[in-house]
């Protein structure tokens, strides 16, 4: 199995997406199936020693993770493994107990406003004013961001396939449409990094297909999409690479191909790497 685990870093076949064992700068070489991503690229996310404690309980423990720019990156774990806590630290909704976070080359600590201006995030289910239309909800957000955000409303609605329903009240939207409206809201900031926390939960098959296509399109535009999920089949179909977290600790990271290895499926590899139930929040 050519997967980097917490215990070792195995060699990778030439041309795969991997961390070079002799590199210390956190850069990756890309899978040749995605030629746009072949050059060595600075990471969009880098954490070192990231830890979060809630009293005596450790939700995230000494997590070192590097996410390259310009890809769809999965973040896998059982419910309660620490995925949402990690994301809340990335977007400064909770403060780390220890460690550092760097996004797009800048430390989050001390540069919060500048760093988060490059990030769009949906934490759990996106929430909106249900009595307002989709367009009106985006106008409320854009009013706080300035004229550039207002000019992005129509392109964002079109980008997310909501132009025809933009004047309908959000209360009439399906869950899949609310997810897409949430991504449209993220795009008002023109982010380099889009973070989606369990975006496929509750979606029907057509909603999942729409979201999968939208993620691929965002990556094609040069953005990084960080997808936290426990839906392994969708991560396998959607992402170029992934990391696995178990009980707050990083246990593996690599390309989807490398993670699967000889296990036959991402599900089999995941179950072999993790405990059967999460004990952390």
Backbone torsions as a table, in degrees:
resi	resn	phi	psi	omega
1	UNK	NA	119.0	-179.3
2	UNK	-96.8	72.6	-179.6
3	UNK	-129.6	133.9	175.7
4	UNK	-76.2	120.6	176.0
5	UNK	-110.2	179.8	179.5
6	UNK	-67.1	-17.2	-175.3
7	UNK	-98.9	-25.5	-176.1
8	UNK	-159.5	167.3	173.5
9	UNK	-125.4	108.5	-177.9
10	UNK	-81.4	162.5	178.4
11	UNK	-72.9	150.7	-179.6
12	UNK	-113.2	146.5	172.6
13	UNK	-61.9	147.5	-178.5
14	UNK	-58.2	135.4	176.3
15	UNK	91.6	-10.8	177.8
16	UNK	-75.7	170.1	178.9
17	UNK	-88.0	112.1	-175.4
18	UNK	-157.0	162.4	171.2
19	UNK	-88.8	123.8	179.0
20	UNK	-69.3	127.9	-174.3
21	UNK	-58.4	-30.2	-176.4
22	UNK	-92.9	7.2	179.4
23	UNK	-96.1	146.4	177.0
24	UNK	-121.0	2.5	-175.4
25	UNK	-95.3	5.3	174.7
26	UNK	75.1	13.3	-179.0
27	UNK	-90.9	159.4	-175.7
28	UNK	-123.9	155.1	165.4
29	UNK	-99.6	144.3	-171.1
30	UNK	-99.7	157.1	175.5
31	UNK	-62.8	133.0	-177.3
32	UNK	-70.3	-8.0	173.0
33	UNK	-70.0	-16.3	-179.5
34	UNK	-122.5	76.3	-172.6
35	UNK	-58.5	-26.4	177.8
36	UNK	-60.4	-22.0	-172.5
37	UNK	-108.1	13.2	-173.1
38	UNK	-71.6	-35.7	-175.0
39	UNK	-67.2	154.6	176.7
40	UNK	-68.5	127.1	-171.7
41	UNK	-129.0	136.4	176.3
42	UNK	-60.1	147.6	-177.9
43	UNK	-69.2	150.1	174.1
44	UNK	-86.1	-32.7	176.1
45	UNK	-128.5	135.3	173.1
46	UNK	-144.5	123.6	176.2
47	UNK	-119.1	144.7	178.8
48	UNK	-133.9	119.4	177.9
49	UNK	62.1	26.3	-173.2
50	UNK	-68.7	125.7	-175.0
51	UNK	-139.5	140.3	173.8
52	UNK	-135.3	122.9	177.9
53	UNK	-114.6	142.2	171.3
54	UNK	-118.1	94.4	-173.6
55	UNK	63.2	-129.2	-179.1
56	UNK	-79.8	-7.2	-174.9
57	UNK	-96.7	132.9	178.2
58	UNK	-102.3	113.7	-178.0
59	UNK	-85.5	-38.4	176.0
60	UNK	-132.2	131.5	-171.2
61	UNK	-125.1	112.0	168.9
62	UNK	48.7	52.4	-172.6
63	UNK	-91.0	119.6	176.1
64	UNK	-110.7	110.9	-176.2
65	UNK	-137.8	136.2	175.3
66	UNK	-122.1	125.0	179.4
67	UNK	-115.8	118.3	-179.2
68	UNK	-72.3	155.0	179.0
69	UNK	-76.3	151.7	170.7
70	UNK	78.4	34.2	178.6
71	UNK	-145.5	169.4	168.5
72	UNK	-96.5	121.0	-172.8
73	UNK	-121.1	122.9	-179.4
74	UNK	-90.3	146.4	178.1
75	UNK	-126.6	106.3	-167.0
76	UNK	-108.1	143.8	175.5
77	UNK	-180.0	155.4	173.3
78	UNK	-60.6	161.5	170.0
79	UNK	-56.6	129.9	-179.5
80	UNK	87.4	7.9	-177.7
81	UNK	-79.2	-15.4	-179.2
82	UNK	117.4	6.7	-175.4
83	UNK	-63.5	-50.8	-176.7
84	UNK	-68.5	-35.9	176.0
85	UNK	-61.2	-42.5	177.7
86	UNK	-59.8	-46.3	-179.0
87	UNK	-65.4	-39.6	178.8
88	UNK	-62.2	-32.5	174.3
89	UNK	-70.7	-37.8	179.8
90	UNK	-60.1	-35.4	-176.4
91	UNK	-104.5	16.4	171.8
92	UNK	64.9	29.5	174.3
93	UNK	-87.5	-18.3	172.5
94	UNK	-143.2	146.0	-174.2
95	UNK	-91.1	134.2	177.0
96	UNK	-62.8	148.9	172.0
97	UNK	-77.9	-27.8	178.2
98	UNK	-161.1	161.3	175.1
99	UNK	95.8	177.6	-176.4
100	UNK	-128.8	154.1	175.3
101	UNK	-126.9	127.7	173.7
102	UNK	-119.8	130.3	177.0
103	UNK	-126.4	125.4	-179.8
104	UNK	52.6	38.7	174.2
105	UNK	86.6	0.6	-179.6
106	UNK	-122.0	141.0	174.3
107	UNK	-67.7	134.9	177.2
108	UNK	-64.3	-43.4	177.2
109	UNK	-65.4	123.5	179.2
110	UNK	91.0	-13.2	-180.0
111	UNK	-135.6	35.0	-171.6
112	UNK	-54.7	-50.4	-175.0
113	UNK	-63.9	-45.2	-178.8
114	UNK	-66.8	-39.7	-178.1
115	UNK	-68.9	-48.7	-175.0
116	UNK	-71.8	-15.5	173.8
117	UNK	-65.4	-18.0	-179.6
118	UNK	-100.7	7.7	-173.7
119	UNK	-122.8	134.6	169.0
120	UNK	-118.7	134.5	-173.8
121	UNK	-141.1	143.7	168.7
122	UNK	-119.2	112.1	179.3
123	UNK	-100.2	115.5	-174.5
124	UNK	60.2	-142.0	-176.0
125	UNK	-85.2	133.2	178.1
126	UNK	-65.8	141.9	-177.8
127	UNK	-116.4	141.3	-177.4
128	UNK	-140.6	167.6	170.2
129	UNK	-76.4	109.0	-172.1
130	UNK	-68.6	-24.3	-178.4
131	UNK	-83.1	-10.2	177.5
132	UNK	-95.9	158.7	176.1
133	UNK	-75.4	168.0	176.0
134	UNK	-58.9	-44.3	179.7
135	UNK	-64.0	-41.5	179.9
136	UNK	-64.8	-37.6	176.7
137	UNK	-61.3	-41.9	178.5
138	UNK	-68.0	-34.4	178.4
139	UNK	-64.3	-37.0	177.6
140	UNK	-61.6	-45.7	179.8
141	UNK	-66.4	-44.8	-176.5
142	UNK	-64.6	-30.2	-179.0
143	UNK	-61.0	-29.8	179.6
144	UNK	-85.7	-12.2	-175.4
145	UNK	-102.4	-21.1	177.6
146	UNK	110.8	179.0	-172.2
147	UNK	-62.5	-34.1	179.2
148	UNK	-62.6	-41.1	178.3
149	UNK	-64.8	-38.2	178.8
150	UNK	-63.5	-37.5	179.5
151	UNK	-69.7	-17.9	-178.5
152	UNK	-90.0	-4.6	-175.5
153	UNK	-61.2	-53.4	-176.8
154	UNK	-64.6	-45.2	176.0
155	UNK	-59.9	-36.3	-179.7
156	UNK	-67.7	-42.3	177.0
157	UNK	-61.5	-43.4	179.0
158	UNK	-65.8	-41.5	-178.3
159	UNK	-59.9	-34.1	-176.1
160	UNK	-99.4	11.0	175.2
161	UNK	71.1	31.0	-175.9
162	UNK	-118.8	9.3	-178.1
163	UNK	-56.8	-41.9	-176.1
164	UNK	-72.9	-19.5	-178.9
165	UNK	-113.1	10.9	-176.2
166	UNK	-63.4	-25.8	-179.1
167	UNK	-98.8	10.0	174.1
168	UNK	-92.4	148.0	178.8
169	UNK	-65.6	142.5	-178.1
170	UNK	-63.3	-26.4	177.0
171	UNK	-60.5	-18.4	178.6
172	UNK	-95.0	-2.2	-176.8
173	UNK	-78.5	147.7	169.8
174	UNK	-74.2	169.2	178.8
175	UNK	-63.4	-38.0	177.6
176	UNK	-62.5	-38.8	177.9
177	UNK	-67.3	-37.1	177.5
178	UNK	-66.7	-36.0	175.7
179	UNK	-62.6	-43.8	179.7
180	UNK	-67.3	-35.2	175.6
181	UNK	-65.6	-35.7	176.0
182	UNK	-61.7	-40.3	177.2
183	UNK	-68.4	-38.8	175.5
184	UNK	-58.8	-41.0	176.8
185	UNK	-61.2	-40.5	176.6
186	UNK	-60.3	-38.9	-173.8
187	UNK	-71.5	-12.7	177.2
188	UNK	-61.9	-24.7	178.9
189	UNK	-91.5	-1.4	-176.2
190	UNK	51.1	57.2	-170.3
191	UNK	-77.3	150.2	169.3
192	UNK	-77.9	-30.5	-175.8
193	UNK	-123.8	126.6	175.1
194	UNK	-114.2	123.5	-178.0
195	UNK	-110.6	123.7	-178.8
196	UNK	-121.7	119.2	-178.4
197	UNK	-100.2	110.5	-179.4
198	UNK	50.8	53.9	-172.8
199	UNK	-71.2	-19.1	-175.3
200	UNK	-94.6	-3.5	-179.3
201	UNK	-59.8	128.3	175.8
202	UNK	79.9	-0.4	-179.6
203	UNK	-82.8	144.8	173.4
204	UNK	-81.0	171.7	-176.1
205	UNK	-54.8	-39.4	179.8
206	UNK	-68.4	-36.0	177.5
207	UNK	-65.5	-38.1	178.0
208	UNK	-65.5	-42.8	178.4
209	UNK	-62.1	-42.4	179.0
210	UNK	-62.7	-43.1	-179.3
211	UNK	-67.4	-39.7	178.6
212	UNK	-60.4	-43.8	179.7
213	UNK	-66.2	-37.9	-179.8
214	UNK	-65.5	-41.4	177.5
215	UNK	-61.2	-43.8	178.6
216	UNK	-61.3	-39.7	179.9
217	UNK	-67.4	-38.7	179.0
218	UNK	-63.7	-40.4	177.3
219	UNK	-65.7	-39.4	179.0
220	UNK	-61.9	-25.4	176.9
221	UNK	-79.9	-4.5	179.6
222	UNK	99.4	6.1	179.4
223	UNK	-87.5	162.5	170.6
224	UNK	-104.6	132.5	176.8
225	UNK	-116.0	117.1	-178.8
226	UNK	-101.8	114.0	-171.6
227	UNK	-115.0	113.5	174.5
228	UNK	-91.7	130.7	-176.9
229	UNK	-164.7	160.0	167.3
230	UNK	-113.5	8.7	177.8
231	UNK	-90.6	91.0	-168.3
232	UNK	-66.1	-38.1	-179.1
233	UNK	-61.6	-40.4	-179.2
234	UNK	-69.9	-38.4	176.0
235	UNK	-62.9	-41.0	179.0
236	UNK	-61.1	-36.7	-178.1
237	UNK	-84.5	-23.0	-170.1
238	UNK	-101.7	-34.8	-167.0
239	UNK	-105.1	153.8	174.7
240	UNK	-83.4	-33.6	-175.7
241	UNK	-149.6	167.6	-178.1
242	UNK	-157.4	161.3	171.0
243	UNK	-122.4	150.7	179.1
244	UNK	-117.2	128.9	178.0
245	UNK	-116.9	139.0	-180.0
246	UNK	-141.1	124.0	-179.2
247	UNK	49.9	43.0	174.6
248	UNK	82.7	-1.4	-177.5
249	UNK	-116.4	142.3	175.2
250	UNK	-75.5	124.0	-178.0
251	UNK	-111.4	-18.2	177.7
252	UNK	-165.4	151.5	174.9
253	UNK	-153.2	141.8	178.5
254	UNK	169.2	-177.0	174.9
255	UNK	-65.9	159.4	177.0
256	UNK	-58.8	-41.3	179.0
257	UNK	-60.5	-45.5	-179.3
258	UNK	-67.9	-38.8	179.6
259	UNK	-62.9	-42.0	179.8
260	UNK	-66.3	-45.1	178.7
261	UNK	50.7	-127.5	-179.6
262	UNK	-97.4	14.0	-176.8
263	UNK	-79.9	-17.4	178.3
264	UNK	93.3	-30.7	178.1
265	UNK	-158.5	160.5	177.1
266	UNK	-65.7	-34.1	178.2
267	UNK	-60.9	-46.5	179.9
268	UNK	-61.6	-43.2	179.5
269	UNK	-64.9	-42.8	-179.4
270	UNK	-59.5	-47.2	-178.6
271	UNK	-66.0	-29.3	176.4
272	UNK	-74.0	-22.9	-177.3
273	UNK	-93.4	-20.6	-169.5
274	UNK	-122.0	165.4	170.9
275	UNK	-72.9	166.8	-175.6
276	UNK	-79.9	-16.1	-179.7
277	UNK	-147.5	142.5	180.0
278	UNK	-79.8	141.8	179.8
279	UNK	-112.4	2.5	-173.8
280	UNK	-122.4	159.0	-178.4
281	UNK	-95.7	NA	NA
